[in-house]
Amino acid sequence: MARPASTPTPKSIRRRDDILRRAAELFDRQGYPNTSLDDIARAVGIRREGIYYYFKNRAEILLNIIQPQSEALISGLEAILADDSVDPTVKLRQAVRNHLERFDRYCLEMTVSLRDGHIEETGDVRASMDRIWKDYEQMWTGLIAEGQAAGAFRDGADPKMLAFGILGMCNWLARWYDPDGGTSIDELVDSYADLVGHGLIARNT
């Protein structure tokens, strides 16, 4: 079946977005392995064949849900790291904000991205995302190494391990965060940045 033209119509854009949204809801609620294309089609209100006009399979749907958020994390962090006028301690807080704000605006997509088992189920998606996440982790490692070299962060610890620890803490939001739950992203940024900073930022005594 033909795929959308290079210049999609507003209707086709809305339908494609609806497929991704409904699929994300189903993947989050019942798991990727337990969600069929028929399930997604029913949730959208179309026949299964209509899905193939936009996506060739479930894996492509999953990739289109999670990849834009990961690429946005990278582009946001790139802009933070490129500003040489900013102190490493400020960059650290900005980097935490860049990561956590994705949960505020795209909580469902981020949750699907980070929930155990979703990515593992399909090798093609895992291969694509591994490259993106590796770049992101390296950027975080570089940020911490830069701060250590400048004397702004405590030296001696492996920057890569510190980066993994910070990202693990931030990614745990996928397990519990609810944008409507009463805790704002600003509050989380303050709490997380303070927690990281007090354990990482060097202080004169």
N, CA, C and O of each residue as an XYZ file, in Angstrom:
820
protein
N       0.843     -1.187      0.000
C       0.000      0.000      0.000
C       0.881      1.241      0.000
O       1.948      1.262      0.613
N       0.414      2.279     -0.701
C       1.210      3.496     -0.830
C       1.379      4.180      0.511
O       0.475      4.163      1.346
N       2.562      4.792      0.718
C       2.837      5.570      1.909
C       2.459      7.017      1.644
O       2.233      7.370      0.486
N       2.378      7.876      2.657
C       1.965      9.257      2.459
C       2.893      9.987      1.509
O       4.080      9.672      1.420
N       2.346     10.968      0.797
C       3.127     11.789     -0.118
C       4.124     12.619      0.669
O       4.016     12.765      1.887
N       5.115     13.169     -0.067
C       6.159     13.939      0.597
C       5.600     15.186      1.273
O       6.173     15.688      2.240
N       4.469     15.686      0.756
C       3.808     16.826      1.383
C       2.466     16.362      1.931
O       1.461     16.429      1.223
N       2.426     15.895      3.167
C       1.181     15.350      3.714
C       0.138     16.431      3.936
O       0.463     17.599      4.149
N      -1.095     16.025      3.883
C      -2.200     16.945      4.117
C      -2.412     17.105      5.621
O      -1.986     16.248      6.396
N      -3.066     18.191      6.046
C      -3.365     18.342      7.478
C      -4.116     17.138      8.045
O      -3.878     16.737      9.184
N      -5.018     16.564      7.254
C      -5.774     15.400      7.730
C      -4.855     14.213      7.967
O      -4.983     13.517      8.974
N      -3.916     13.976      7.034
C      -3.009     12.840      7.201
C      -2.049     13.050      8.372
O      -1.672     12.093      9.048
N      -1.658     14.298      8.611
C      -0.797     14.599      9.758
C      -1.533     14.306     11.057
O      -0.974     13.719     11.983
N      -2.803     14.727     11.112
C      -3.596     14.466     12.313
C      -3.792     12.970     12.531
O      -3.717     12.492     13.663
N      -4.040     12.237     11.463
C      -4.242     10.797     11.595
C      -2.963     10.101     12.041
O      -3.002      9.220     12.899
N      -1.839     10.489     11.467
C      -0.559      9.906     11.870
C      -0.273     10.188     13.352
O       0.141      9.296     14.093
N      -0.497     11.426     13.767
C      -0.285     11.787     15.169
C      -1.219     11.009     16.082
O      -0.836     10.624     17.187
N      -2.442     10.778     15.624
C      -3.416     10.030     16.433
C      -2.969      8.582     16.588
O      -3.108      7.999     17.663
N      -2.438      8.006     15.524
C      -1.934      6.632     15.604
C      -0.820      6.543     16.633
O      -0.802      5.629     17.457
N       0.109      7.490     16.587
C       1.228      7.474     17.526
C       0.746      7.669     18.966
O       1.234      7.015     19.888
N      -0.210      8.569     19.146
C      -0.709      8.828     20.492
C      -1.438      7.617     21.057
O      -1.201      7.222     22.198
N      -2.313      7.035     20.269
C      -3.068      5.865     20.741
C      -2.137      4.682     20.979
O      -2.318      3.927     21.935
N      -1.146      4.522     20.113
C      -0.197      3.428     20.295
C       0.606      3.631     21.576
O       0.837      2.677     22.319
N       1.032      4.859     21.838
C       1.785      5.140     23.062
C       0.951      4.814     24.293
O       1.466      4.246     25.256
N      -0.322      5.164     24.273
C      -1.201      4.861     25.399
C      -1.307      3.347     25.618
O      -1.263      2.868     26.751
N      -1.446      2.609     24.518
C      -1.567      1.148     24.626
C      -0.258      0.516     25.073
O      -0.260     -0.372     25.924
N       0.866      0.965     24.506
C       2.168      0.418     24.918
C       2.406      0.660     26.399
O       2.940     -0.198     27.102
N       2.007      1.832     26.864
C       2.206      2.175     28.271
C       1.292      1.345     29.173
O       1.711      0.887     30.236
N       0.059      1.157     28.750
C      -0.928      0.497     29.607
C      -0.788     -1.021     29.609
O      -0.867     -1.645     30.667
N      -0.578     -1.626     28.434
C      -0.594     -3.090     28.378
C       0.706     -3.701     27.869
O       0.820     -4.922     27.764
N       1.696     -2.848     27.551
C       2.993     -3.340     27.117
C       3.088     -3.502     25.618
O       2.108     -3.830     24.950
N       4.276     -3.270     25.099
C       4.497     -3.410     23.655
C       4.229     -4.830     23.154
O       3.564     -4.985     22.130
N       4.720     -5.880     23.835
C       4.489     -7.237     23.324
C       3.009     -7.616     23.268
O       2.609     -8.458     22.464
N       2.206     -6.997     24.119
C       0.792     -7.363     24.209
C      -0.116     -6.458     23.383
O      -1.340     -6.558     23.467
N       0.476     -5.587     22.594
C      -0.305     -4.657     21.774
C      -0.125     -4.993     20.306
O       0.994     -4.976     19.791
N      -1.208     -5.293     19.640
C      -1.163     -5.638     18.221
C      -1.542     -4.430     17.368
O      -2.048     -3.428     17.873
N      -1.289     -4.543     16.083
C      -1.727     -3.493     15.163
C      -3.249     -3.383     15.140
O      -3.798     -2.299     14.946
N      -3.922     -4.515     15.340
C      -5.386     -4.476     15.418
C      -5.837     -3.662     16.620
O      -6.809     -2.912     16.529
N      -5.137     -3.800     17.757
C      -5.463     -3.008     18.945
C      -5.330     -1.516     18.648
O      -6.198     -0.716     19.000
N      -4.233     -1.163     17.998
C      -3.992      0.247     17.680
C      -5.048      0.764     16.714
O      -5.570      1.865     16.889
N      -5.360     -0.025     15.702
C      -6.360      0.393     14.718
C      -7.720      0.617     15.377
O      -8.407      1.593     15.074
N      -8.107     -0.287     16.278
C      -9.385     -0.116     16.970
C      -9.386      1.147     17.819
O     -10.384      1.865     17.866
N      -8.268      1.420     18.492
C      -8.196      2.604     19.339
C      -8.301      3.883     18.514
O      -8.858      4.882     18.970
N      -7.763      3.843     17.300
C      -7.815      5.015     16.417
C      -9.176      5.125     15.733
O      -9.625      6.217     15.386
N      -9.824      3.976     15.545
C     -11.109      3.968     14.861
C     -10.990      3.755     13.370
O     -11.805      4.252     12.592
N      -9.953      2.998     12.967
C      -9.752      2.700     11.556
C      -9.503      1.205     11.405
O      -9.373      0.487     12.396
N      -9.440      0.745     10.169
C      -9.115     -0.652      9.914
C      -7.601     -0.837      9.995
O      -6.835      0.116      9.856
N      -7.190     -2.081     10.223
C      -5.762     -2.387     10.326
C      -5.006     -1.925      9.086
O      -3.882     -1.433      9.183
N      -5.627     -2.087      7.924
C      -4.964     -1.708      6.676
C      -4.615     -0.224      6.642
O      -3.660      0.185      5.982
N      -5.405      0.581      7.365
C      -5.136      2.009      7.389
C      -3.835      2.350      8.093
O      -3.218      3.376      7.804
N      -3.415      1.489      9.019
C      -2.149      1.720      9.714
C      -0.988      1.666      8.731
O      -0.033      2.435      8.841
N      -1.077      0.736      7.756
C       0.041      0.529      6.837
C       0.266      1.707      5.896
O       1.322      1.804      5.270
N      -0.675      2.567      5.793
C      -0.484      3.766      4.975
C       0.564      4.680      5.610
O       1.230      5.451      4.918
N       0.701      4.585      6.931
C       1.612      5.473      7.666
C       2.842      4.752      8.212
O       3.928      5.328      8.264
N       2.673      3.490      8.620
C       3.760      2.751      9.243
C       3.745      1.313      8.735
O       2.687      0.731      8.492
N       4.969      0.746      8.579
C       5.032     -0.602      8.017
C       4.820     -1.691      9.057
O       4.448     -2.813      8.714
N       5.059     -1.364     10.352
C       4.884     -2.365     11.400
C       4.886     -1.694     12.776
O       5.042     -0.478     12.887
N       4.713     -2.499     13.807
C       4.698     -1.964     15.182
C       6.024     -1.326     15.550
O       6.061     -0.288     16.210
N       7.122     -1.955     15.117
C       8.447     -1.439     15.474
C       8.635     -0.019     14.950
O       9.217      0.823     15.634
N       8.157      0.246     13.766
C       8.287      1.594     13.214
C       7.439      2.587     14.010
O       7.842      3.733     14.207
N       6.282      2.152     14.460
C       5.454      3.004     15.315
C       6.194      3.313     16.610
O       6.258      4.467     17.033
N       6.752      2.281     17.241
C       7.487      2.469     18.489
C       8.652      3.434     18.291
O       8.861      4.328     19.110
N       9.405      3.261     17.219
C      10.548      4.129     16.962
C      10.106      5.576     16.783
O      10.786      6.493     17.242
N       8.983      5.783     16.125
C       8.498      7.148     15.902
C       7.922      7.776     17.160
O       7.750      8.994     17.217
N       7.624      6.976     18.157
C       7.187      7.506     19.448
C       8.384      7.968     20.267
O       8.350      9.040     20.873
N       9.430      7.170     20.286
C      10.526      7.430     21.225
C      11.691      8.217     20.638
O      12.381      8.930     21.368
N      11.920      8.102     19.335
C      13.107      8.752     18.766
C      13.056     10.274     18.830
O      14.068     10.887     19.171
N      11.925     10.919     18.518
C      11.918     12.392     18.578
C      12.270     12.946     19.957
O      12.930     13.981     20.055
N      11.838     12.271     21.017
C      12.146     12.762     22.357
C      13.635     12.636     22.661
O      14.227     13.530     23.266
N      14.235     11.535     22.246
C      15.660     11.343     22.479
C      16.490     12.339     21.682
O      17.486     12.862     22.182
N      16.086     12.602     20.449
C      16.808     13.573     19.638
C      16.657     14.980     20.210
O      17.581     15.790     20.128
N      15.499     15.268     20.788
C      15.288     16.581     21.410
C      16.172     16.742     22.641
O      16.685     17.832     22.896
N      16.356     15.670     23.404
C      17.257     15.728     24.555
C      18.674     16.085     24.101
O      19.353     16.897     24.730
N      19.103     15.472     23.011
C      20.451     15.731     22.508
C      20.599     17.162     22.017
O      21.577     17.831     22.348
N      19.645     17.635     21.235
C      19.752     18.999     20.708
C      19.725     20.028     21.839
O      20.427     21.037     21.778
N      18.917     19.775     22.869
C      18.879     20.685     24.005
C      20.190     20.701     24.759
O      20.672     21.763     25.155
N      20.776     19.518     24.963
C      22.040     19.434     25.696
C      23.188     20.010     24.869
O      24.111     20.607     25.424
N      23.139     19.839     23.570
C      24.162     20.427     22.703
C      24.212     21.943     22.861
O      25.288     22.533     22.943
N      23.041     22.561     22.901
C      22.988     24.016     23.051
C      23.553     24.450     24.395
O      24.224     25.479     24.485
N      23.289     23.677     25.435
C      23.806     23.989     26.771
C      25.329     23.889     26.791
O      26.005     24.778     27.308
N      25.856     22.829     26.240
C      27.298     22.608     26.262
C      28.056     23.597     25.389
O      29.227     23.883     25.641
N      27.392     24.119     24.364
C      28.069     25.010     23.426
C      28.293     26.408     23.988
O      29.086     27.174     23.439
N      27.609     26.749     25.069
C      27.718     28.096     25.639
C      28.917     28.155     26.584
O      28.822     27.766     27.749
N      30.040     28.646     26.070
C      31.265     28.696     26.864
C      31.245     29.781     27.938
O      32.125     29.822     28.798
N      30.245     30.658     27.891
C      30.172     31.727     28.890
C      29.513     31.276     30.187
O      29.495     32.018     31.169
N      28.972     30.062     30.191
C      28.217     29.566     31.341
C      29.102     28.669     32.205
O      29.822     27.811     31.695
N      29.038     28.876     33.506
C      29.786     28.077     34.468
C      29.290     26.623     34.440
O      28.100     26.387     34.230
N      30.189     25.642     34.651
C      29.770     24.230     34.648
C      28.654     23.913     35.639
O      27.821     23.047     35.372
N      28.626     24.602     36.777
C      27.555     24.335     37.742
C      26.201     24.771     37.198
O      25.182     24.135     37.467
N      26.195     25.860     36.433
C      24.955     26.314     35.793
C      24.572     25.348     34.684
O      23.398     25.012     34.528
N      25.551     24.903     33.917
C      25.271     23.932     32.855
C      24.670     22.654     33.421
O      23.787     22.047     32.815
N      25.158     22.253     34.589
C      24.632     21.037     35.217
C      23.143     21.185     35.519
O      22.357     20.287     35.220
N      22.760     22.296     36.099
C      21.346     22.537     36.399
C      20.532     22.613     35.106
O      19.432     22.067     35.027
N      21.069     23.282     34.110
C      20.366     23.389     32.830
C      20.198     22.018     32.181
O      19.164     21.738     31.573
N      21.199     21.174     32.307
C      21.127     19.835     31.734
C      20.055     18.996     32.432
O      19.320     18.250     31.786
N      19.975     19.128     33.751
C      18.916     18.432     34.495
C      17.549     18.941     34.042
O      16.631     18.150     33.823
N      17.416     20.246     33.904
C      16.141     20.818     33.451
C      15.795     20.335     32.047
O      14.651     19.965     31.785
N      16.761     20.336     31.155
C      16.530     19.879     29.789
C      15.956     18.464     29.774
O      15.065     18.153     28.984
N      16.476     17.617     30.653
C      16.021     16.227     30.702
C      14.633     16.113     31.320
O      13.755     15.454     30.765
N      14.437     16.752     32.462
C      13.171     16.588     33.182
C      12.007     17.267     32.480
O      10.872     16.800     32.587
N      12.256     18.346     31.771
C      11.160     19.050     31.107
C      10.513     18.205     30.021
O       9.358     18.440     29.667
N      11.233     17.226     29.486
C      10.614     16.339     28.498
C       9.475     15.540     29.126
O       8.492     15.222     28.456
N       9.609     15.213     30.420
C       8.542     14.477     31.089
C       7.303     15.341     31.277
O       6.184     14.827     31.295
N       7.495     16.649     31.415
C       6.359     17.541     31.617
C       5.546     17.680     30.336
O       4.315     17.675     30.371
N       6.233     17.804     29.212
C       5.547     18.042     27.942
C       5.231     16.757     27.183
O       4.262     16.698     26.426
N       6.046     15.736     27.386
C       5.875     14.493     26.635
C       6.005     13.303     27.580
O       6.780     12.379     27.335
N       5.245     13.341     28.647
C       5.387     12.325     29.696
C       5.115     10.919     29.158
O       5.871      9.993     29.451
N       4.059     10.750     28.387
C       3.696      9.434     27.894
C       4.785      8.880     26.988
O       5.169      7.718     27.115
N       5.282      9.705     26.075
C       6.321      9.250     25.163
C       7.608      8.896     25.905
O       8.258      7.900     25.586
N       7.973      9.711     26.895
C       9.168      9.421     27.677
C       8.997      8.144     28.492
O       9.936      7.361     28.635
N       7.810      7.943     29.018
C       7.552      6.741     29.800
C       7.694      5.497     28.934
O       8.306      4.513     29.350
N       7.129      5.540     27.730
C       7.259      4.411     26.814
C       8.724      4.186     26.463
O       9.164      3.043     26.343
N       9.480      5.263     26.299
C      10.892      5.152     25.938
C      11.697      4.426     26.994
O      12.627      3.686     26.674
N      11.342      4.637     28.266
C      12.205      4.210     29.359
C      11.697      2.997     30.126
O      12.429      2.429     30.937
N      10.475      2.598     29.886
C       9.959      1.431     30.590
C      10.708      0.173     30.167
O      10.973     -0.027     28.982
N      11.042     -0.660     31.119
C      11.758     -1.894     30.829
C      10.940     -2.764     29.878
O       9.724     -2.894     30.016
N      11.643     -3.357     28.905
C      11.008     -4.341     28.046
C      10.545     -3.815     26.713
O      10.526     -4.565     25.737
N      10.164     -2.531     26.633
C       9.652     -2.021     25.369
C      10.707     -2.085     24.276
O      10.454     -2.622     23.198
N      11.884     -1.540     24.547
C      12.913     -1.461     23.522
C      13.523     -2.826     23.257
O      13.926     -3.127     22.133
N      13.591     -3.660     24.306
C      14.250     -4.950     24.170
C      13.507     -5.875     23.209
O      14.091     -6.820     22.677
N      12.233     -5.608     22.988
C      11.424     -6.526     22.200
C      11.720     -6.469     20.706
O      11.348     -7.387     19.976
N      12.377     -5.420     20.238
C      12.624     -5.291     18.811
C      14.051     -4.817     18.563
O      14.448     -3.739     19.007
N      14.805     -5.631     17.854
C      16.213     -5.353     17.639
C      16.473     -4.102     16.831
O      17.417     -3.367     17.118
N      15.641     -3.842     15.809
C      15.859     -2.674     14.959
C      15.727     -1.381     15.757
O      16.531     -0.462     15.602
N      14.718     -1.320     16.602
C      14.520     -0.123     17.423
C      15.666      0.017     18.407
O      16.183      1.117     18.605
N      16.059     -1.063     19.014
C      17.153     -1.016     19.985
C      18.439     -0.526     19.332
O      19.163      0.281     19.915
N      18.729     -1.009     18.124
C      19.953     -0.606     17.437
C      19.948      0.885     17.134
O      20.968      1.555     17.294
N      18.815      1.403     16.700
C      18.719      2.838     16.390
C      18.857      3.677     17.651
O      19.558      4.689     17.652
N      18.192      3.264     18.723
C      18.200      4.053     19.942
C      19.527      3.946     20.685
O      19.934      4.897     21.353
N      20.201      2.818     20.583
C      21.498      2.670     21.253
C      22.477      3.738     20.794
O      23.230      4.288     21.598
N      22.465      4.032     19.490
C      23.377      5.044     18.957
C      23.058      6.427     19.520
O      23.959      7.190     19.867
N      21.778      6.737     19.606
C      21.367      8.035     20.123
C      21.699      8.157     21.601
O      22.253      9.168     22.033
N      21.365      7.134     22.378
C      21.601      7.182     23.820
C      23.092      7.207     24.145
O      23.510      7.838     25.116
N      23.887      6.523     23.334
C      25.332      6.551     23.558
C      25.870      7.969     23.394
O      26.692      8.425     24.189
N      25.402      8.660     22.361
C      25.823     10.054     22.159
C      25.401     10.925     23.342
O      26.167     11.773     23.801
N      24.190     10.712     23.825
C      23.675     11.508     24.938
C      24.483     11.248     26.209
O      24.840     12.180     26.930
N      24.763      9.992     26.470
C      25.563      9.651     27.653
C      26.969     10.242     27.563
O      27.516     10.691     28.570
N      27.550     10.243     26.377
C      28.881     10.811     26.203
C      28.875     12.322     26.445
O      29.833     12.874     26.985
N      27.798     12.979     26.045
C      27.695     14.421     26.278
C      27.605     14.718     27.771
O      28.228     15.666     28.250
N      26.845     13.927     28.505
C      26.765     14.092     29.954
C      28.124     13.827     30.604
O      28.540     14.541     31.516
N      28.796     12.803     30.126
C      30.124     12.499     30.654
C      31.075     13.664     30.409
O      31.869     14.019     31.280
N      30.993     14.259     29.213
C      31.829     15.406     28.906
C      31.530     16.601     29.781
O      32.442     17.326     30.180
N      30.248     16.817     30.086
C      29.858     17.920     30.961
C      30.485     17.762     32.350
O      31.007     18.726     32.909
N      30.432     16.570     32.895
C      30.990     16.341     34.227
C      32.515     16.435     34.194
O      33.121     17.009     35.098
N      33.135     15.873     33.156
C      34.593     15.959     33.042
C      35.044     17.415     32.912
O      36.074     17.803     33.463
N      34.272     18.210     32.186
C      34.586     19.630     32.048
C      34.539     20.331     33.399
O      35.412     21.136     33.722
N      33.511     20.018     34.186
C      33.387     20.622     35.505
C      34.508     20.206     36.442
O      34.994     21.010     37.238
N      34.919     18.944     36.345
C      36.032     18.473     37.172
C      37.332     19.167     36.780
O      38.113     19.567     37.642
N      37.559     19.308     35.476
C      38.787     19.944     35.001
C      38.848     21.416     35.415
O      39.924     21.959     35.664
N      37.683     22.045     35.483
C      37.628     23.463     35.855
C      37.694     23.664     37.365
O      37.794     24.799     37.831
N      37.640     22.587     38.130
C      37.663     22.694     39.579
C      36.311     23.009     40.180
O      36.212     23.284     41.376
N      35.255     22.974     39.358
C      33.912     23.265     39.848
C      33.254     22.034     40.464
O      32.399     22.164     41.340
N      33.644     20.843     40.014
C      33.107     19.595     40.537
C      34.216     18.832     41.260
O      35.397     18.979     40.946
N      33.825     18.042     42.199
C      34.779     17.213     42.915
C      35.483     16.256     41.961
O      34.855     15.627     41.109
N      36.773     16.161     42.119
C      37.569     15.287     41.258
C      37.691     13.908     41.888
O      37.389     13.714     43.066
N      38.138     12.959     41.080
C      38.423     11.630     41.594
C      37.441     10.565     41.164
O      37.826      9.406     41.010
N      36.195     10.916     40.966
C      35.187      9.948     40.538
C      35.150      9.871     39.019
O      35.465     10.844     38.335
N      34.768      8.719     38.497
C      34.681      8.498     37.060
C      33.509      9.305     36.503
O      32.371      9.090     36.920
N      33.762     10.239     35.561
C      32.669     11.054     35.012
C      31.562     10.220     34.375
O      30.386     10.577     34.454
N      31.935      9.117     33.749
C      30.931      8.265     33.109
C      29.999      7.644     34.133
O      28.786      7.600     33.926
N      30.548      7.170     35.225
C      29.717      6.567     36.258
C      28.811      7.606     36.913
O      27.658      7.320     37.238
N      29.342      8.810     37.104
C      28.515      9.890     37.648
C      27.380     10.233     36.694
O      26.246     10.454     37.120
N      27.689     10.277     35.400
C      26.656     10.570     34.400
C      25.557      9.518     34.443
O      24.372      9.850     34.401
N      25.947      8.250     34.525
C      24.955      7.175     34.596
C      24.082      7.308     35.850
O      22.876      7.066     35.806
N      24.705      7.693     36.958
C      23.934      7.859     38.186
C      22.904      8.968     38.081
O      21.762      8.804     38.511
N      23.301     10.096     37.511
C      22.371     11.223     37.362
C      21.245     10.863     36.405
O      20.078     11.137     36.684
N      21.590     10.249     35.281
C      20.563      9.877     34.305
C      19.621      8.824     34.872
O      18.421      8.853     34.600
N      20.156      7.894     35.660
C      19.284      6.900     36.277
C      18.273      7.537     37.214
O      17.106      7.147     37.242
N      18.731      8.523     37.982
C      17.826      9.231     38.883
C      16.745      9.976     38.099
O      15.566      9.932     38.451
N      17.161     10.652     37.040
C      16.189     11.410     36.237
C      15.221     10.483     35.506
O      14.027     10.770     35.415
N      15.738      9.379     34.989
C      14.893      8.472     34.212
C      13.875      7.719     35.068
O      12.896      7.181     34.551
N      14.109      7.685     36.367
C      13.157      6.981     37.246
C      11.798      7.668     37.262
O      10.817      7.090     37.731
N      11.733      8.886     36.758
C      10.436      9.549     36.647
C       9.464      8.726     35.820
O       8.250      8.824     36.001
N       9.995      7.913     34.911
C       9.131      7.062     34.090
C       8.306      6.116     34.936
O       7.274      5.619     34.484
N       8.748      5.858     36.166
C       8.030      4.925     37.040
C       6.920      5.597     37.848
O       5.972      4.935     38.272
N       7.036      6.903     38.062
C       6.092      7.475     39.020
C       5.548      8.848     38.641
O       4.526      9.259     39.190
N       6.181      9.565     37.735
C       5.780     10.956     37.535
C       4.441     11.064     36.813
O       4.179     10.362     35.836
N       3.608     11.959     37.321
C       2.312     12.275     36.719
C       2.237     13.790     36.574
O       2.241     14.496     37.582
N       2.167     14.319     35.336
C       2.121     15.770     35.159
C       0.971     16.439     35.901
O       1.037     17.625     36.224
N      -0.081     15.671     36.169
C      -1.241     16.224     36.883
C      -1.230     15.858     38.365
O      -2.231     16.033     39.061
N      -0.106     15.354     38.838
C      -0.059     14.842     40.208
C       0.259     15.860     41.278
O       0.306     15.514     42.459
N       0.480     17.110     40.897
C       0.694     18.149     41.898
C       2.136     18.563     42.093
O       2.396     19.607     42.691
N       3.085     17.774     41.607
C       4.496     18.138     41.702
C       4.938     18.715     40.364
O       4.856     18.038     39.339
N       5.402     19.946     40.365
C       5.784     20.592     39.116
C       7.195     20.217     38.712
O       8.008     19.808     39.541
N       7.475     20.362     37.429
C       8.820     20.104     36.935
C       9.812     21.088     37.545
O      10.954     20.720     37.819
N       9.395     22.323     37.761
C      10.291     23.295     38.397
C      10.719     22.819     39.780
O      11.882     22.961     40.157
N       9.779     22.253     40.534
C      10.118     21.724     41.860
C      11.086     20.555     41.748
O      12.024     20.439     42.537
N      10.858     19.699     40.774
C      11.746     18.557     40.586
C      13.131     18.998     40.146
O      14.133     18.457     40.613
N      13.194     19.977     39.250
C      14.496     20.475     38.808
C      15.274     21.024     39.993
O      16.461     20.738     40.146
N      14.606     21.813     40.833
C      15.283     22.366     42.012
C      15.767     21.250     42.939
O      16.907     21.275     43.403
N      14.904     20.277     43.204
C      15.259     19.198     44.125
C      16.388     18.337     43.569
O      17.345     18.023     44.277
N      16.272     17.962     42.303
C      17.272     17.082     41.707
C      18.600     17.803     41.518
O      19.662     17.242     41.790
N      18.540     19.054     41.049
C      19.774     19.807     40.835
C      20.494     20.050     42.162
O      21.721     19.981     42.225
N      19.739     20.333     43.211
C      20.351     20.526     44.522
C      20.961     19.219     45.033
O      22.053     19.211     45.603
N      20.247     18.130     44.823
C      20.757     16.831     45.259
C      22.054     16.486     44.540
O      23.028     16.065     45.164
N      22.057     16.667     43.223
C      23.259     16.394     42.445
C      24.373     17.365     42.823
O      25.519     16.969     43.033
N      24.011     18.650     42.905
C      25.015     19.669     43.151
C      25.695     19.539     44.495
O      26.912     19.701     44.590
N      24.949     19.254     45.516
C      25.543     19.162     46.852
C      26.472     17.960     46.972
O      27.375     17.937     47.809
N      26.237     16.960     46.121
C      27.122     15.818     46.165
C      28.255     15.891     45.164
O      29.189     15.091     45.223
N      28.183     16.854     44.230
C      29.130     16.893     43.137
C      29.923     18.190     43.086
O      31.112     18.168     42.768
N      29.299     19.303     43.386
C      29.960     20.590     43.255
C      30.948     20.796     44.394
O      30.603     20.643     45.566
N      32.178     21.142     44.038
C      33.201     21.369     45.056
C      32.881     22.613     45.853
O      32.439     23.618     45.296
N      33.106     22.551     47.177
C      32.815     23.689     48.046
C      34.039     23.996     48.893
O      34.677     23.093     49.435
N      34.352     25.258     48.997
C      35.502     25.678     49.814
C      35.150     25.572     51.295
O      34.076     26.004     51.714
N      36.018     25.020     52.055
C      35.775     24.887     53.487
C      36.844     25.638     54.266
O      36.818     25.650     55.497
